[in-house]
Amino acid sequence: MFQTGKLKPNRSIGGLIVPLAALLLFGMSAFLFGAPTGFFVMAGVFGIFALYSLLVIVRTGNLGWLVICAYQVFAAVMLFFAAQYLAGTRQVREEWKIAWVTGFIFFGVVIIYLGATKRIKWRGREILELAAAPVEETGNGYTPRPRPVGRVEFSKQEILAFARFCARHLIAVVYVSPRQATFVPVRMGSEDRFLLRVGGADLDSTWISFDFDGDVSVHIAQKDHLDFIEPLSFDKLCESLGRLFIEFAEMHRRGEGVRIIDRLDALRMSYFS
């Protein structure tokens, strides 16, 4: 097992805030207005979750999120029916019970599989670990200015194809402009602000930019730089991150995209990291 372990342990609870808030909203609604209202509220919450999942699908093309979206729609409908049953406006039918049980078992198994195989995991933490692996020099010298790391001989079509690959496998959120494609590695729990952002990357995020004329530049956000256990050399880390994405782009051009996923999986990080 290959593990660099240069990042500090992940203690973020950002990914738990939304589900915990949803449970709190359900509890308060049920307590104040009765169980039917609580279930109606949760049906609406799952409907909103489904719309968010649809946004993820549109922005990334990741097919695993189709399952997540379908589950959320299913849960919203079942909760709506449950609310009607508790309110006395709908009779429980045997078919409804069967659909409830089999549906949740089916989606539960598939979602566990997708999580275990990291099909729906954002891979930003793995990217930072791979970038840090060859960097041994330490020192300060952080600068918010993007750092050029070289030139490549990729066509615009090859860069865009690589961008679609990275987005589909949740390696990065990609922003495409007439001049360049910018790759933003995203860690679990922090994807919302990148998916909802209509503009491009900024200096508060780590990104790798491929200009369509061949120039490649890198910016590492200060919060990401500070998240390493040792103060790794900023210039070396930027160069390593840029070279990593250039290597990935070359592998993709050769039709070896699966090897990129293999390298990420080899780190054996948990789904929630």
Long-range contacts (C-beta under 8 A, 24 or more apart in sequence): 1-266, 1-268, 2-266, 2-267, 2-268, 3-129, 3-267, 3-268, 4-129, 4-130, 4-132, 4-133, 4-267, 5-129, 5-229, 6-129, 6-132, 6-133, 6-135, 6-228, 6-229, 6-230, 6-232, 7-125, 7-128, 7-129, 7-132, 7-227, 7-228, 7-229, 8-227, 8-228, 8-229, 10-125, 10-187, 10-272, 10-273, 12-189, 12-190, 13-189, 14-189, 14-190, 15-188, 15-189, 15-272, 35-86, 36-83, 36-84, 36-86, 36-87, 37-83, 38-83, 39-79, 39-80, 39-82, 39-83, 39-86, 40-79, 40-80, 40-83, 42-79, 43-75, 43-76, 43-77, 43-79, 43-80, 43-83, 44-76, 46-72, 46-73, 46-75, 46-76, 46-79, 47-72, 47-73, 47-76, 50-76, 55-195, 55-196, 56-191, 56-195, 59-167, 59-173, 59-195, 60-167, 60-168, 60-170, 60-173, 61-164, 61-167, 61-168, 62-119, 62-120, 62-167, 62-168, 62-169, 62-170, 63-119, 63-168, 64-114, 64-119, 64-120, 65-120, 67-107, 67-110, 67-111, 67-114, 68-111, 68-114, 68-120, 70-107, 71-107, 71-111, 74-103, 74-107, 75-104, 78-103, 78-104, 115-271, 116-271, 118-264, 118-265, 118-271, 120-170, 121-170, 121-188, 121-271, 122-170, 122-186, 122-187, 122-188, 122-190, 122-191, 123-169, 123-170, 123-171, 123-185, 123-264, 124-172, 124-185, 124-186, 124-187, 124-188, 124-190, 124-206, 125-187, 125-188, 125-269, 125-273, 126-264, 126-267, 126-269, 127-171, 127-172, 127-185, 127-241, 127-244, 127-264, 128-185, 128-187, 128-206, 128-224, 128-227, 128-228, 128-241, 129-267, 129-269, 130-244, 130-263, 130-264, 130-267, 131-237, 131-240, 131-241, 131-244, 132-228, 132-232, 132-237, 132-240, 133-240, 134-240, 135-232, 135-233, 135-236, 135-237, 135-240, 137-232, 137-233, 137-236, 138-230, 138-231, 138-232, 138-233, 139-231, 139-233, 139-234, 140-231, 140-234, 141-233, 141-234, 141-235, 142-222, 142-225, 142-234, 143-234, 144-203, 144-219, 144-222, 145-219, 146-209, 146-217, 146-218, 146-219, 147-217, 147-218, 147-219, 147-235, 147-238, 147-239, 147-242, 148-215, 148-216, 148-217, 149-216, 149-217, 149-218, 149-238, 149-239, 149-242, 149-243, 149-246, 150-216, 150-242, 150-243, 150-246, 151-214, 151-215, 151-216, 152-210, 152-214, 152-216, 152-246, 152-249, 153-214, 154-210, 154-214, 154-249, 154-253, 156-212, 158-249, 158-253, 159-210, 159-212, 159-249, 161-252, 162-210, 162-248, 162-249, 162-252, 162-253, 165-252, 165-257, 165-260, 166-248, 169-257, 169-260, 169-261, 171-248, 171-260, 171-264, 172-208, 175-199, 175-200, 175-201, 179-211, 179-212, 180-209, 180-210, 180-211, 180-212, 181-209, 181-210, 181-212, 182-207, 182-208, 182-209, 182-210, 183-207, 183-208, 183-209, 183-210, 183-245, 187-273, 188-271, 188-272, 188-273, 189-272, 206-241, 208-241, 208-242, 208-245, 210-245, 210-249, 216-242, 216-245, 216-246, 217-242, 218-242
